[in-house]
Amino acid sequence: MGKVGIARVTLSKVLANYLLPLVCAVYFVLHDNKVVYVGKATVLRQRWDSHHRIKEFKNLPGEVRIAWHKSDSPELIDELEKSMIACFKPSMNGSKG
């Protein structure tokens, strides 16, 4: 698996879910430019519409954005998500929401 960095992902305001693509991706929730959550989605827009933490994300003060890395290999998405969680150690992953 190649390197993946935040600089290589696309950004969209967290409230503008209609701007999210219909792609398989690992996504990052950024609060004031810090990764606070990493997740995976077979269809990003659909996942975001039904996300169990969407209210928490929307209630964070300051700027909240979503970034994503499109995956052309859905079979590798679990491994990529785990790698990104290990790399960024986001504060909202693993916490009860």
N, C-alpha and C positions, 0 to 999 in steps of 0.2 A: 504494500500500500504506500502511495506517495505521501509527501507532506501536505498538510492542509493548514492554512492559516486564515485568520480573520480577515486579513487584507485581500484575500481571494474570494470573498463571499459578497453577495448582494445585500443591500440594506433597504429596509422599508419601515415606515413608522408602524409601531405595534398595533395601532387601532385600524389601520387601513388593510384589513385582511383581503379585500377584493383585489389588492395589488399583488398578492402572493401567487406564485405560479402553481400550476398543477403538475408538480414534479416530485420525484422521490428524492429526499434530502435529509441531511443532518442539519438541525437548526440550532441557533444560539440566541438566547434572549440576553440583550445587553442593557444594563442599567448604568447610566452615566459612563458609557464606554467600557464597562467591565462585564465579562461574561458571568451571568448569575444562574443560567440554566442551559442545559444541552439536552436535546431530544432528537427523535428520529420520526420520519413520516414517510409512508409509501406515497401519499398525496398530501403535500404540504398545506395547501389551502383548506382541505377538508379537516386535517388534523387540528389546525389552528382554530377553526370554527367551533370545535368541540373540546378544546383543551381544558383539562380539569383545573388548571391554575390561571386561566385567563383573567379572572377578577383580581387575583393577586398581582399579576403583571400590570394590569391597568391602574391599580392603586399605588404602585410604587411612585414616590415623588421624583421629580426631575425627568430627564429624557429616558424613555424606554424604547428600544428598537429590536427588531428581529433580523438576524442575518442567517444565511443558509449556504450550504455547500451541496450542490446538486450531485446526486449519485447516479451514474449510468449503470451501476451494478447493485441492484436491490439486495442481492444475496450477501453483500459485504456491509450493509448499513448497520447491522448490530455491532460488528467489530469496530467500525468507524466511530459510532456513538460512544462506545466504551473507551476508545482511545482518546476522544476529545474530552470526556468527563475526567479521565486520568490526567490529561494535560492541563485543563483549565481549573479543575477542582471547584466547580460552580456551587455557590452557597445554597441554592434552592434545590439542587439534586439530592435526593435521599432524605430531605426533610419532609415532614408530614404537611400536606397542603390542604 
